[in-house]
Amino acid sequence: MPMAKPAQGSYSRYARRAAELFGLMIRNARIERNITIADVAERAGISRGLVHRIEKGEMGSSIGAAFEVAAIVGLHLFEAEPAALTRHLSMERDKLTLLPKSVRTGTTKVKDDF
């Protein structure tokens, strides 16, 4: 069963502020490169309204759309070099494979009956 999305007000303060920071970073990168919202929307295949919401840090925005917009405006959140990003992805995947399967799949029952 898919996990329900938290209500807008139930996100932590940290998460809301991080999304706001991400949106501002995207907006500043877009403005510095003289790219219009319409151009970003067209290149990303999304609406101008969604670009506005991403730039405002609205929590309901798709993370995929936000990452695509960041890439279009030249904002690199991780490694700018594709080979370095691939290396980091591989390292994180390798870390997960070292964990027991029950931990990776979330099938371990947490004992919280203190």
Summary of the structure (lengths in Angstrom):
residues: 114
radius of gyration: 18.0
end to end distance: 28.3
largest distance: 57.9
contacts: 241
relative contact order: 0.11
helix: 63%
strand: 0%
